[in-house]
Amino acid sequence: MKTTLQYVNDINGKTNAVQLPLSEWEKILTKLKKYEQALQLKSDLKEAFEEVAVLKKTKHKQTLNEFLNEL
């Protein structure tokens, strides 16, 4: 993917911003959203596995109805 970028510099020559075509920006946002969703799923699964590990260690066994009532 070859994208034309334009750099915006201040009067001292320091780069302050980068401009890119809107279509490229929209592609980046789409990918970012997918990555965020995947990261959230990974985090949710990690939390679920940690909860399962804790439940396996407890002596109190929860029934399915008790579990569903907590939701």
N, C-alpha and C positions, 0 to 999 in steps of 0.2 A: 504494500500500500504506500504509494507515494503521495504525500500531502504537501501542499504549498502552505508554509507557515510564514507569518509576518510578525516580526518582533517590534514591540513598541518600546522605545528608549526615552529616558528623560534627557534633559539638557546636558547632563554629565556623561551620557552614553550608557548609563545603567539600564539594563533591561527590566521593564516593569510589567510587561504583559506579552502574551502571545495570541495572535489572531489566527483562526483557521476557518475554513469554509463551514457554513452551518450544517451541511449534510454530514461532514466528518464529525462535528460536535454531537449531532444526534446519534450517530453510530457509537460514539464513545459513551454517551449517556445510557444507551440500550445495554451495552456490555457491562457497564458499571452496575446497573440495576440487577442484571443476572448474577453478577459476582456477589452483590449484597444479599440477594435471596439465597444463594448457595451458602454463604457464610452464616446466615441466620439459621438455615436448616442444620448445618453442622453444629452450631451452638446448641440448638434445641435437642438434637440427638445426643450430644455429649451430656447435657443436663438429664435427659431421660435415662441414659445408661447409669449415671451416677445415682439417680433415685432408685433404680432397680437394685444396684449394689447395696445401698443402704437398707432397702426392704428385705433383701436376702439375709442380712445380718440380724435383723430384728426377730424377736420371738413371736411377736403378735402378727398373725397372718390376717390380712385384710381380705374380706370377701369382695366379689365383683360388685355387689350392690353398694358396699361401703365406698369403694373406689369411685364408682359412678356418681354417688351422692356428693362427693367432694368437688366434682366438676361443677 
